[in-house]
C-alpha cells in the first residue's frame, strides 16, 4: 500500500514540470557587447518585462526605451500571448478534492522582432513558444510567463549575436 501511495505522489509531482516548445538557448560568455538597442513593444503590459529580459541576456551594451537617435539600432517587437486556463468545473473538482488534483495551464506566445537602423529594416525574427505546466490550484502559474519570455529573448539575442548585424562594442 505504501508503494502505491509513493508511486502516486511521485507521478503527481513529476507532472508539475513545465514543458516548452522553444529549446533552451545558451549564450556564450566572454564576448564583446553588441551595440546598444532601443526597444519598442506593442504590448505596454509586457514591455518592461521584455526589456528587462533582454538586459539579462548580457548580449547588448544597453537596452533603452523608445526610438533612439539617428544612427542607433532599434527593435520593434510585436508581442502576442494567450493563456489557456482550465475550465471552471475542473477548478471546482480540484477544490473538492482538497487541491490534490493538478490543473493544466499553458501560455502560447508569438513574438516578432524587427531589427532596424535609422528606420531601415535589417532583419525580422519570429519566435513561438508554448509553455505547458500542471500546477496546483493555490500555486498559480508560478513564473510561467517569465520563463516563456526568457526563452524568446534569449533566442533573439543568440540569433542577433550569430548574424553579426549589430557591430560589437569594444570596452576597455
KEKOL-415587 format. One record per residue (C-alpha): residue number from 1; residue in three letters; chain; x, y, z. Coordinates in nm, 2 decimals, decimal comma. Example, Ala and Ser with C-alpha at 12.3 -4.5 7.8 and 13.67 -1.06 7.14 Angstrom:
BEGIN
<node><seq>1</seq><type>Ala</type><mol>A</mol><X>1,23</X><Y>-0,45</Y><Z>0,78</Z></node>
<node><seq>2</seq><type>Ser</type><mol>A</mol><X>1,37</X><Y>-0,11</Y><Z>0,71</Z></node>
This chain:
BEGIN
<node><seq>1</seq><type>Unk</type><mol>A</mol><X>0,00</X><Y>0,00</Y><Z>0,00</Z></node>
<node><seq>2</seq><type>Unk</type><mol>A</mol><X>0,28</X><Y>0,24</Y><Z>0,09</Z></node>
<node><seq>3</seq><type>Unk</type><mol>A</mol><X>0,44</X><Y>0,17</Y><Z>-0,25</Z></node>
<node><seq>4</seq><type>Unk</type><mol>A</mol><X>0,12</X><Y>0,26</Y><Z>-0,43</Z></node>
<node><seq>5</seq><type>Unk</type><mol>A</mol><X>0,09</X><Y>0,59</Y><Z>-0,24</Z></node>
<node><seq>6</seq><type>Unk</type><mol>A</mol><X>0,46</X><Y>0,67</Y><Z>-0,31</Z></node>
<node><seq>7</seq><type>Unk</type><mol>A</mol><X>0,42</X><Y>0,60</Y><Z>-0,68</Z></node>
<node><seq>8</seq><type>Unk</type><mol>A</mol><X>0,10</X><Y>0,81</Y><Z>-0,70</Z></node>
<node><seq>9</seq><type>Unk</type><mol>A</mol><X>0,27</X><Y>1,10</Y><Z>-0,52</Z></node>
<node><seq>10</seq><type>Unk</type><mol>A</mol><X>0,57</X><Y>1,07</Y><Z>-0,75</Z></node>
<node><seq>11</seq><type>Unk</type><mol>A</mol><X>0,35</X><Y>1,07</Y><Z>-1,06</Z></node>
<node><seq>12</seq><type>Unk</type><mol>A</mol><X>0,17</X><Y>1,38</Y><Z>-0,94</Z></node>
<node><seq>13</seq><type>Unk</type><mol>A</mol><X>0,49</X><Y>1,57</Y><Z>-0,86</Z></node>
<node><seq>14</seq><type>Unk</type><mol>A</mol><X>0,66</X><Y>1,48</Y><Z>-1,19</Z></node>
<node><seq>15</seq><type>Unk</type><mol>A</mol><X>0,35</X><Y>1,60</Y><Z>-1,38</Z></node>
<node><seq>16</seq><type>Unk</type><mol>A</mol><X>0,42</X><Y>1,95</Y><Z>-1,24</Z></node>
<node><seq>17</seq><type>Unk</type><mol>A</mol><X>0,72</X><Y>2,02</Y><Z>-1,46</Z></node>
<node><seq>18</seq><type>Unk</type><mol>A</mol><X>0,69</X><Y>2,28</Y><Z>-1,73</Z></node>
<node><seq>19</seq><type>Unk</type><mol>A</mol><X>0,74</X><Y>2,19</Y><Z>-2,10</Z></node>
<node><seq>20</seq><type>Unk</type><mol>A</mol><X>0,83</X><Y>2,44</Y><Z>-2,37</Z></node>
<node><seq>21</seq><type>Unk</type><mol>A</mol><X>0,83</X><Y>2,41</Y><Z>-2,75</Z></node>
<node><seq>22</seq><type>Unk</type><mol>A</mol><X>1,12</X><Y>2,65</Y><Z>-2,79</Z></node>
<node><seq>23</seq><type>Unk</type><mol>A</mol><X>1,45</X><Y>2,49</Y><Z>-2,67</Z></node>
<node><seq>24</seq><type>Unk</type><mol>A</mol><X>1,67</X><Y>2,65</Y><Z>-2,41</Z></node>
<node><seq>25</seq><type>Unk</type><mol>A</mol><X>1,94</X><Y>2,86</Y><Z>-2,57</Z></node>
<node><seq>26</seq><type>Unk</type><mol>A</mol><X>2,28</X><Y>2,91</Y><Z>-2,40</Z></node>
<node><seq>27</seq><type>Unk</type><mol>A</mol><X>2,47</X><Y>3,23</Y><Z>-2,47</Z></node>
<node><seq>28</seq><type>Unk</type><mol>A</mol><X>2,84</X><Y>3,22</Y><Z>-2,49</Z></node>
<node><seq>29</seq><type>Unk</type><mol>A</mol><X>3,04</X><Y>3,42</Y><Z>-2,22</Z></node>
<node><seq>30</seq><type>Unk</type><mol>A</mol><X>3,34</X><Y>3,63</Y><Z>-2,28</Z></node>
<node><seq>31</seq><type>Unk</type><mol>A</mol><X>3,23</X><Y>3,81</Y><Z>-2,59</Z></node>
<node><seq>32</seq><type>Unk</type><mol>A</mol><X>3,22</X><Y>4,18</Y><Z>-2,65</Z></node>
<node><seq>33</seq><type>Unk</type><mol>A</mol><X>2,88</X><Y>4,35</Y><Z>-2,61</Z></node>
<node><seq>34</seq><type>Unk</type><mol>A</mol><X>2,68</X><Y>4,44</Y><Z>-2,91</Z></node>
<node><seq>35</seq><type>Unk</type><mol>A</mol><X>2,58</X><Y>4,80</Y><Z>-2,98</Z></node>
<node><seq>36</seq><type>Unk</type><mol>A</mol><X>2,30</X><Y>4,94</Y><Z>-2,76</Z></node>
<node><seq>37</seq><type>Unk</type><mol>A</mol><X>1,95</X><Y>4,88</Y><Z>-2,89</Z></node>
<node><seq>38</seq><type>Unk</type><mol>A</mol><X>1,63</X><Y>5,08</Y><Z>-2,84</Z></node>
<node><seq>39</seq><type>Unk</type><mol>A</mol><X>1,33</X><Y>4,86</Y><Z>-2,78</Z></node>
<node><seq>40</seq><type>Unk</type><mol>A</mol><X>0,96</X><Y>4,94</Y><Z>-2,86</Z></node>
<node><seq>41</seq><type>Unk</type><mol>A</mol><X>0,70</X><Y>4,69</Y><Z>-2,77</Z></node>
<node><seq>42</seq><type>Unk</type><mol>A</mol><X>0,34</X><Y>4,70</Y><Z>-2,89</Z></node>
<node><seq>43</seq><type>Unk</type><mol>A</mol><X>0,21</X><Y>4,55</Y><Z>-2,56</Z></node>
<node><seq>44</seq><type>Unk</type><mol>A</mol><X>0,26</X><Y>4,81</Y><Z>-2,28</Z></node>
<node><seq>45</seq><type>Unk</type><mol>A</mol><X>0,19</X><Y>4,55</Y><Z>-2,01</Z></node>
<node><seq>46</seq><type>Unk</type><mol>A</mol><X>0,48</X><Y>4,33</Y><Z>-2,11</Z></node>
<node><seq>47</seq><type>Unk</type><mol>A</mol><X>0,72</X><Y>4,59</Y><Z>-2,24</Z></node>
<node><seq>48</seq><type>Unk</type><mol>A</mol><X>0,91</X><Y>4,63</Y><Z>-1,92</Z></node>
<node><seq>49</seq><type>Unk</type><mol>A</mol><X>0,94</X><Y>4,25</Y><Z>-1,87</Z></node>
<node><seq>50</seq><type>Unk</type><mol>A</mol><X>1,07</X><Y>4,21</Y><Z>-2,23</Z></node>
<node><seq>51</seq><type>Unk</type><mol>A</mol><X>1,33</X><Y>4,49</Y><Z>-2,19</Z></node>
<node><seq>52</seq><type>Unk</type><mol>A</mol><X>1,45</X><Y>4,35</Y><Z>-1,86</Z></node>
<node><seq>53</seq><type>Unk</type><mol>A</mol><X>1,48</X><Y>4,00</Y><Z>-2,01</Z></node>
<node><seq>54</seq><type>Unk</type><mol>A</mol><X>1,68</X><Y>4,15</Y><Z>-2,30</Z></node>
<node><seq>55</seq><type>Unk</type><mol>A</mol><X>1,91</X><Y>4,32</Y><Z>-2,05</Z></node>
<node><seq>56</seq><type>Unk</type><mol>A</mol><X>1,96</X><Y>4,00</Y><Z>-1,85</Z></node>
<node><seq>57</seq><type>Unk</type><mol>A</mol><X>2,09</X><Y>3,82</Y><Z>-2,16</Z></node>
<node><seq>58</seq><type>Unk</type><mol>A</mol><X>2,41</X><Y>4,02</Y><Z>-2,13</Z></node>
<node><seq>59</seq><type>Unk</type><mol>A</mol><X>2,45</X><Y>4,05</Y><Z>-2,51</Z></node>
<node><seq>60</seq><type>Unk</type><mol>A</mol><X>2,37</X><Y>4,42</Y><Z>-2,56</Z></node>
<node><seq>61</seq><type>Unk</type><mol>A</mol><X>2,57</X><Y>4,71</Y><Z>-2,42</Z></node>
<node><seq>62</seq><type>Unk</type><mol>A</mol><X>2,24</X><Y>4,86</Y><Z>-2,31</Z></node>
<node><seq>63</seq><type>Unk</type><mol>A</mol><X>1,87</X><Y>4,82</Y><Z>-2,37</Z></node>
<node><seq>64</seq><type>Unk</type><mol>A</mol><X>1,68</X><Y>5,15</Y><Z>-2,39</Z></node>
<node><seq>65</seq><type>Unk</type><mol>A</mol><X>1,32</X><Y>5,25</Y><Z>-2,43</Z></node>
<node><seq>66</seq><type>Unk</type><mol>A</mol><X>1,20</X><Y>5,44</Y><Z>-2,74</Z></node>
<node><seq>67</seq><type>Unk</type><mol>A</mol><X>1,32</X><Y>5,50</Y><Z>-3,09</Z></node>
<node><seq>68</seq><type>Unk</type><mol>A</mol><X>1,67</X><Y>5,64</Y><Z>-3,03</Z></node>
<node><seq>69</seq><type>Unk</type><mol>A</mol><X>1,87</X><Y>5,90</Y><Z>-3,22</Z></node>
<node><seq>70</seq><type>Unk</type><mol>A</mol><X>1,97</X><Y>5,88</Y><Z>-3,59</Z></node>
<node><seq>71</seq><type>Unk</type><mol>A</mol><X>2,22</X><Y>5,60</Y><Z>-3,64</Z></node>
<node><seq>72</seq><type>Unk</type><mol>A</mol><X>2,11</X><Y>5,40</Y><Z>-3,34</Z></node>
<node><seq>73</seq><type>Unk</type><mol>A</mol><X>1,98</X><Y>5,04</Y><Z>-3,36</Z></node>
<node><seq>74</seq><type>Unk</type><mol>A</mol><X>1,62</X><Y>4,98</Y><Z>-3,27</Z></node>
<node><seq>75</seq><type>Unk</type><mol>A</mol><X>1,40</X><Y>4,67</Y><Z>-3,25</Z></node>
<node><seq>76</seq><type>Unk</type><mol>A</mol><X>1,02</X><Y>4,68</Y><Z>-3,29</Z></node>
<node><seq>77</seq><type>Unk</type><mol>A</mol><X>0,85</X><Y>4,40</Y><Z>-3,11</Z></node>
<node><seq>78</seq><type>Unk</type><mol>A</mol><X>0,51</X><Y>4,26</Y><Z>-3,18</Z></node>
<node><seq>79</seq><type>Unk</type><mol>A</mol><X>0,41</X><Y>4,05</Y><Z>-2,88</Z></node>
<node><seq>80</seq><type>Unk</type><mol>A</mol><X>0,10</X><Y>3,82</Y><Z>-2,86</Z></node>
<node><seq>81</seq><type>Unk</type><mol>A</mol><X>0,05</X><Y>3,59</Y><Z>-2,56</Z></node>
<node><seq>82</seq><type>Unk</type><mol>A</mol><X>-0,26</X><Y>3,38</Y><Z>-2,49</Z></node>
<node><seq>83</seq><type>Unk</type><mol>A</mol><X>-0,33</X><Y>3,19</Y><Z>-2,17</Z></node>
<node><seq>84</seq><type>Unk</type><mol>A</mol><X>-0,52</X><Y>2,87</Y><Z>-2,16</Z></node>
<node><seq>85</seq><type>Unk</type><mol>A</mol><X>-0,67</X><Y>2,81</Y><Z>-1,82</Z></node>
<node><seq>86</seq><type>Unk</type><mol>A</mol><X>-0,85</X><Y>2,50</Y><Z>-1,70</Z></node>
<node><seq>87</seq><type>Unk</type><mol>A</mol><X>-1,23</X><Y>2,51</Y><Z>-1,73</Z></node>
<node><seq>88</seq><type>Unk</type><mol>A</mol><X>-1,43</X><Y>2,61</Y><Z>-1,42</Z></node>
<node><seq>89</seq><type>Unk</type><mol>A</mol><X>-1,57</X><Y>2,26</Y><Z>-1,34</Z></node>
<node><seq>90</seq><type>Unk</type><mol>A</mol><X>-1,21</X><Y>2,12</Y><Z>-1,32</Z></node>
<node><seq>91</seq><type>Unk</type><mol>A</mol><X>-1,12</X><Y>2,40</Y><Z>-1,08</Z></node>
<node><seq>92</seq><type>Unk</type><mol>A</mol><X>-1,42</X><Y>2,31</Y><Z>-0,87</Z></node>
<node><seq>93</seq><type>Unk</type><mol>A</mol><X>-1,32</X><Y>1,94</Y><Z>-0,88</Z></node>
<node><seq>94</seq><type>Unk</type><mol>A</mol><X>-0,97</X><Y>2,03</Y><Z>-0,77</Z></node>
<node><seq>95</seq><type>Unk</type><mol>A</mol><X>-1,11</X><Y>2,23</Y><Z>-0,48</Z></node>
<node><seq>96</seq><type>Unk</type><mol>A</mol><X>-1,35</X><Y>1,94</Y><Z>-0,39</Z></node>
<node><seq>97</seq><type>Unk</type><mol>A</mol><X>-1,05</X><Y>1,70</Y><Z>-0,37</Z></node>
<node><seq>98</seq><type>Unk</type><mol>A</mol><X>-0,87</X><Y>1,94</Y><Z>-0,13</Z></node>
<node><seq>99</seq><type>Unk</type><mol>A</mol><X>-0,65</X><Y>2,07</Y><Z>-0,41</Z></node>
<node><seq>100</seq><type>Unk</type><mol>A</mol><X>-0,49</X><Y>1,73</Y><Z>-0,48</Z></node>
<node><seq>101</seq><type>Unk</type><mol>A</mol><X>-0,59</X><Y>1,74</Y><Z>-0,85</Z></node>
<node><seq>102</seq><type>Unk</type><mol>A</mol><X>-0,33</X><Y>1,93</Y><Z>-1,05</Z></node>
<node><seq>103</seq><type>Unk</type><mol>A</mol><X>-0,46</X><Y>2,17</Y><Z>-1,31</Z></node>
<node><seq>104</seq><type>Unk</type><mol>A</mol><X>-0,33</X><Y>2,21</Y><Z>-1,67</Z></node>
<node><seq>105</seq><type>Unk</type><mol>A</mol><X>-0,22</X><Y>2,56</Y><Z>-1,77</Z></node>
<node><seq>106</seq><type>Unk</type><mol>A</mol><X>-0,05</X><Y>2,68</Y><Z>-2,09</Z></node>
<node><seq>107</seq><type>Unk</type><mol>A</mol><X>0,08</X><Y>3,01</Y><Z>-2,24</Z></node>
<node><seq>108</seq><type>Unk</type><mol>A</mol><X>0,12</X><Y>3,04</Y><Z>-2,61</Z></node>
<node><seq>109</seq><type>Unk</type><mol>A</mol><X>0,34</X><Y>3,33</Y><Z>-2,71</Z></node>
<node><seq>110</seq><type>Unk</type><mol>A</mol><X>0,42</X><Y>3,45</Y><Z>-3,06</Z></node>
<node><seq>111</seq><type>Unk</type><mol>A</mol><X>0,68</X><Y>3,73</Y><Z>-3,08</Z></node>
<node><seq>112</seq><type>Unk</type><mol>A</mol><X>0,82</X><Y>3,91</Y><Z>-3,39</Z></node>
<node><seq>113</seq><type>Unk</type><mol>A</mol><X>1,13</X><Y>4,12</Y><Z>-3,37</Z></node>
<node><seq>114</seq><type>Unk</type><mol>A</mol><X>1,21</X><Y>4,38</Y><Z>-3,65</Z></node>
<node><seq>115</seq><type>Unk</type><mol>A</mol><X>1,57</X><Y>4,49</Y><Z>-3,62</Z></node>
<node><seq>116</seq><type>Unk</type><mol>A</mol><X>1,63</X><Y>4,84</Y><Z>-3,77</Z></node>
<node><seq>117</seq><type>Unk</type><mol>A</mol><X>1,89</X><Y>5,10</Y><Z>-3,81</Z></node>
<node><seq>118</seq><type>Unk</type><mol>A</mol><X>1,79</X><Y>5,46</Y><Z>-3,89</Z></node>
<node><seq>119</seq><type>Unk</type><mol>A</mol><X>1,44</X><Y>5,32</Y><Z>-3,97</Z></node>
<node><seq>120</seq><type>Unk</type><mol>A</mol><X>1,58</X><Y>5,09</Y><Z>-4,24</Z></node>
<node><seq>121</seq><type>Unk</type><mol>A</mol><X>1,49</X><Y>4,72</Y><Z>-4,17</Z></node>
<node><seq>122</seq><type>Unk</type><mol>A</mol><X>1,79</X><Y>4,49</Y><Z>-4,12</Z></node>
<node><seq>123</seq><type>Unk</type><mol>A</mol><X>1,62</X><Y>4,16</Y><Z>-4,04</Z></node>
<node><seq>124</seq><type>Unk</type><mol>A</mol><X>1,30</X><Y>4,01</Y><Z>-3,90</Z></node>
<node><seq>125</seq><type>Unk</type><mol>A</mol><X>1,30</X><Y>3,74</Y><Z>-3,64</Z></node>
<node><seq>126</seq><type>Unk</type><mol>A</mol><X>0,99</X><Y>3,54</Y><Z>-3,53</Z></node>
<node><seq>127</seq><type>Unk</type><mol>A</mol><X>0,96</X><Y>3,30</Y><Z>-3,24</Z></node>
<node><seq>128</seq><type>Unk</type><mol>A</mol><X>0,68</X><Y>3,10</Y><Z>-3,09</Z></node>
<node><seq>129</seq><type>Unk</type><mol>A</mol><X>0,69</X><Y>2,92</Y><Z>-2,75</Z></node>
<node><seq>130</seq><type>Unk</type><mol>A</mol><X>0,42</X><Y>2,73</Y><Z>-2,58</Z></node>
<node><seq>131</seq><type>Unk</type><mol>A</mol><X>0,48</X><Y>2,67</Y><Z>-2,21</Z></node>
<node><seq>132</seq><type>Unk</type><mol>A</mol><X>0,26</X><Y>2,40</Y><Z>-2,06</Z></node>
<node><seq>133</seq><type>Unk</type><mol>A</mol><X>0,26</X><Y>2,32</Y><Z>-1,69</Z></node>
<node><seq>134</seq><type>Unk</type><mol>A</mol><X>0,05</X><Y>2,13</Y><Z>-1,44</Z></node>
<node><seq>135</seq><type>Unk</type><mol>A</mol><X>0,00</X><Y>2,34</Y><Z>-1,12</Z></node>
<node><seq>136</seq><type>Unk</type><mol>A</mol><X>-0,18</X><Y>2,31</Y><Z>-0,80</Z></node>
<node><seq>137</seq><type>Unk</type><mol>A</mol><X>-0,49</X><Y>2,54</Y><Z>-0,76</Z></node>
<node><seq>138</seq><type>Unk</type><mol>A</mol><X>-0,33</X><Y>2,76</Y><Z>-0,50</Z></node>
<node><seq>139</seq><type>Unk</type><mol>A</mol><X>0,01</X><Y>2,76</Y><Z>-0,66</Z></node>
<node><seq>140</seq><type>Unk</type><mol>A</mol><X>-0,08</X><Y>2,97</Y><Z>-0,96</Z></node>
<node><seq>141</seq><type>Unk</type><mol>A</mol><X>0,12</X><Y>2,98</Y><Z>-1,27</Z></node>
<node><seq>142</seq><type>Unk</type><mol>A</mol><X>0,45</X><Y>3,02</Y><Z>-1,08</Z></node>
<node><seq>143</seq><type>Unk</type><mol>A</mol><X>0,67</X><Y>3,21</Y><Z>-1,32</Z></node>
<node><seq>144</seq><type>Unk</type><mol>A</mol><X>0,54</X><Y>3,05</Y><Z>-1,64</Z></node>
<node><seq>145</seq><type>Unk</type><mol>A</mol><X>0,51</X><Y>3,39</Y><Z>-1,82</Z></node>
<node><seq>146</seq><type>Unk</type><mol>A</mol><X>0,87</X><Y>3,49</Y><Z>-1,72</Z></node>
<node><seq>147</seq><type>Unk</type><mol>A</mol><X>1,01</X><Y>3,16</Y><Z>-1,83</Z></node>
<node><seq>148</seq><type>Unk</type><mol>A</mol><X>0,82</X><Y>3,19</Y><Z>-2,16</Z></node>
<node><seq>149</seq><type>Unk</type><mol>A</mol><X>0,95</X><Y>3,55</Y><Z>-2,23</Z></node>
<node><seq>150</seq><type>Unk</type><mol>A</mol><X>1,30</X><Y>3,45</Y><Z>-2,11</Z></node>
<node><seq>151</seq><type>Unk</type><mol>A</mol><X>1,33</X><Y>3,17</Y><Z>-2,37</Z></node>
<node><seq>152</seq><type>Unk</type><mol>A</mol><X>1,22</X><Y>3,40</Y><Z>-2,65</Z></node>
<node><seq>153</seq><type>Unk</type><mol>A</mol><X>1,45</X><Y>3,69</Y><Z>-2,56</Z></node>
<node><seq>154</seq><type>Unk</type><mol>A</mol><X>1,75</X><Y>3,45</Y><Z>-2,53</Z></node>
<node><seq>155</seq><type>Unk</type><mol>A</mol><X>1,67</X><Y>3,30</Y><Z>-2,87</Z></node>
<node><seq>156</seq><type>Unk</type><mol>A</mol><X>1,66</X><Y>3,65</Y><Z>-3,02</Z></node>
<node><seq>157</seq><type>Unk</type><mol>A</mol><X>1,98</X><Y>3,76</Y><Z>-2,85</Z></node>
<node><seq>158</seq><type>Unk</type><mol>A</mol><X>2,16</X><Y>3,45</Y><Z>-2,97</Z></node>
<node><seq>159</seq><type>Unk</type><mol>A</mol><X>2,04</X><Y>3,49</Y><Z>-3,33</Z></node>
<node><seq>160</seq><type>Unk</type><mol>A</mol><X>2,14</X><Y>3,86</Y><Z>-3,34</Z></node>
<node><seq>161</seq><type>Unk</type><mol>A</mol><X>2,48</X><Y>3,77</Y><Z>-3,20</Z></node>
<node><seq>162</seq><type>Unk</type><mol>A</mol><X>2,52</X><Y>3,49</Y><Z>-3,45</Z></node>
<node><seq>163</seq><type>Unk</type><mol>A</mol><X>2,41</X><Y>3,70</Y><Z>-3,75</Z></node>
<node><seq>164</seq><type>Unk</type><mol>A</mol><X>2,65</X><Y>3,98</Y><Z>-3,67</Z></node>
<node><seq>165</seq><type>Unk</type><mol>A</mol><X>2,41</X><Y>4,26</Y><Z>-3,79</Z></node>
<node><seq>166</seq><type>Unk</type><mol>A</mol><X>2,50</X><Y>4,47</Y><Z>-3,49</Z></node>
<node><seq>167</seq><type>Unk</type><mol>A</mol><X>2,86</X><Y>4,57</Y><Z>-3,45</Z></node>
<node><seq>168</seq><type>Unk</type><mol>A</mol><X>3,04</X><Y>4,48</Y><Z>-3,14</Z></node>
<node><seq>169</seq><type>Unk</type><mol>A</mol><X>3,14</X><Y>4,75</Y><Z>-2,89</Z></node>
<node><seq>170</seq><type>Unk</type><mol>A</mol><X>3,49</X><Y>4,70</Y><Z>-2,75</Z></node>
<node><seq>171</seq><type>Unk</type><mol>A</mol><X>3,51</X><Y>4,80</Y><Z>-2,39</Z></node>
<node><seq>172</seq><type>Unk</type><mol>A</mol><X>3,84</X><Y>4,86</Y><Z>-2,22</Z></node>
